[in-house]
Amino acid sequence: MQQLISSGVSCVAVNYPFLDSMPIQDILRHCARAVQFTRFKAAEWKLDKERFASMGGSAGAGTSLWLATHDDMADPKAEDPVLRESTRLVCAVCNATQATYDLTRWESFLGPAKPEFNTSEAEGAMFYHLSSIADFATEKGKSVLRECDMLHWISKDDPPLLLNNSQVVEAPKNRGEWLHCIHHAREVHKECAADGVPCIVLQDAPEPKPDVVKFLLKHLKVLP
């Protein structure tokens, strides 16, 4: 952060509600609004609306990935002027990211989950505040899963991504690896490659490894 600030980049820390108060789909929208609110304040805070990036770890990484891939959520007709602002980014850095918040897709690239990976049998449904996993098959459930699916949202107009998932394992052996291992980053990379989106997985990149600050400054168009 100090390197970014020294280069003239303003940094904003975004907090978000936790799952005990609202479902993941609403939490993600809160984070999108934080981007919109910051853009709304651009003149007052002396920011360039055209140069916004996001960086985070774990949940912050997944949120950054969701913001980077989701279609622009600006609503030009909204009564609330904040919601008229764009949510688009010029790049994102995702440290220990999840590939998607559609949990039904995880087994396809992580393999079967062991029972001890979940805090309870109801954890999957509670992630979205649905009554049970049977709700995934309903129209509402399908809509929620699609909204939370970063892999679904990836398209050729998305910004460059730098993914750093340091747990390089053949298969997850515990909950931490289930949530953060390299297979999440590689699944994102695979989808990005299919859609022509620039995506670097740090662990798979050749030496010398990309520098996070240089990556951000490059895409923010700031001279180091």
N, C-alpha and C positions, 0 to 999 in steps of 0.2 A: 504493500500500500504506500509506503514512504517513497519508493521508487516512482510510482505512478504520480503521486502528488508533486514530487520534485520535477516531474516532466510536464506539469501543468494539467494533469487529469484530476477532475473532481471525483471523489468517491462517496457513495451513499450506502449506508448499511440498512438492509431491509429486514425487519422482523415479520413474523407471521403467526396467526393463531395455530394452536395445536389440535390434534385429532379429537380430543375430548370435547372440544367446543364446536367443531364443524368438520365436514368431510373433506377429503383431499381436493375434490373438484372445486370447492369453494375457497379453500386455502390458496390454490393456484391462481384463482381470479383475484384474490386479495393482493398477491404479488404482482400480477399484471397491473392492477390499479396503482401500485406503488411506482411502477415505471411511468404510468400516465400522469400521476401526480407530480413526479419529478419533472417531466416535460412541461406540465402546466406552469411550473415555477421557473422555467428556464430563463425567462427575461430577468426576473427578480434575482435569481441565483447565478446569473451570467454563465449559462450552460448552452452548448450547441445541441439543439434538438436532433440534428442529423447524425450525431456521433454518440450513441449509447451502446454500451456493452454490459455483459453480466458475467459474474464469476461467483462460484460457491462450492461448498463441499457437502457430499452426501445429499441430504434433502435440498440444500442450496444448489447443488450440482444438478439434481433432477429438475428443480424449478428453473434454473438457467437454461437447461436443455429444452424444457417445455416452452419457455418464452421465446427461445431462438427459433423453434420449429413451428410453433402455432401460427396460423394465419393472423393477420393484424386484427386486433380486437377493437380498434377505434370505431366509434359510432358517431358519425358526423351530425346526426339528428338528435343526439341525447340532450336532455334538459340539463344534465350535469356537465359543465364544461370540461371537467377532468376526463370524462369518458369519451370525449371527442378526440383525445390525443392518441397517438400511435403507440403500440406496444412493441414494435419491431426493433431489432438490435443489429449492430454491424458485425458482432462476433460474440462468442461465449466460451468461457473456460470452465470445464466441469471436472471437479476433483472427486473421485470415488462416486461417480454418478450411477444412477439406475437407468436402464435403457428405456423403460416405459413404466408408466403408472397404471397400465392395464395389467394387473397381476396375473390374469389368465394366460398371458403370453410367456411368462417367465420360464415355465417348464420346457418350452420349445428350444431355448438356448442355454438353460442352466441344468437341465435334467430334472428328475423328480425331486421334490423337496422332502427332506426327512422331517418327521413329526416335530423334532426339537427345534426346527428352524422357525416355527411359528409360536407366538405367545399363547394362542388358543385356536380352537377349530373355527371360531367365529371371526378371527382377525381379518381375513380377506374381505368379508362383507362389511365389517365395521370400518374398514378403511374408507369406504364410500358412504357410511351410515345407512346401508341397506339392511333389511331384516335378516337375510340369509343369502348364501351363494346361489340359491335357486333364482333369486332376483336378477342374476346376471343374464338370464335368458329372456327377461322381459324387455319390452321396448325401452322403458326407462333405464334399465340396467345396461343395455347395449349402448344407449346414448351416452351414459356416464363413462363407460369404459372407453368409448371412442374419444370422448373429450380429453381423457387423461392419457391417451396413448401417443407419446412422442414419436414412436416409430411410424404411426399412421400419419402424423402431421408433416413428416420430412418431405420436402419438395425442392425442386431445382432452384427456387428463388430464396432459399434459406441462407443465412450467413455462415462463414467459416466457423468450425468447432475445433477446440483443443481439449481432448479427453485424457485424464490422468487417473487410471485405475491401477494402483500399485500391487494389488493382491493377484499375482499371476499364478493361478492354480489350474490343475486339470479339471477339477470339479469342486464345487463348494463343500466344505467339511463342517461348517458351523454357520450360525446366523449372520455373523459379520461378513463372511465371504459370500453368502447368499445375496446379501444386500449390495455388496461393493466390488465384487471380483471383476477381473479383466473381461469376462464374457459379456458383461453389460456394454462395455465400451466397444468391443468388437462387433456386437450386434448393431449398434448405432452406426459404426463405420461401414458395415456391410450395406445397410439401407442407404446411407449417404452416397456410397459408391454407385449404387444402382440409380440414384437420382441426380448424380452430378454435383453433390454438395461437398465443398472442401472440408475434409475431416482428418485430423491427426490423432492417432492413439499414441501417446507419449512412449509407452512401453514397447511398441512395435516400430517406432520411428528409428531411422539409422542415426548413428553418431555423427556429429554432435547433436544431442537432443535439443529440440526447440526450447527456447526460453519463454516463459509465460509472459513476462513483462514486455519483451520485444514483440511477441505475438499480438498483445493488446495494443501496443503503441502503433504497430504497423496498420492494423485494421481500423483503429481510431484516427489514423492519419496524423499522428503526432510525432514530430522528430524527437528521438531520444536525446 
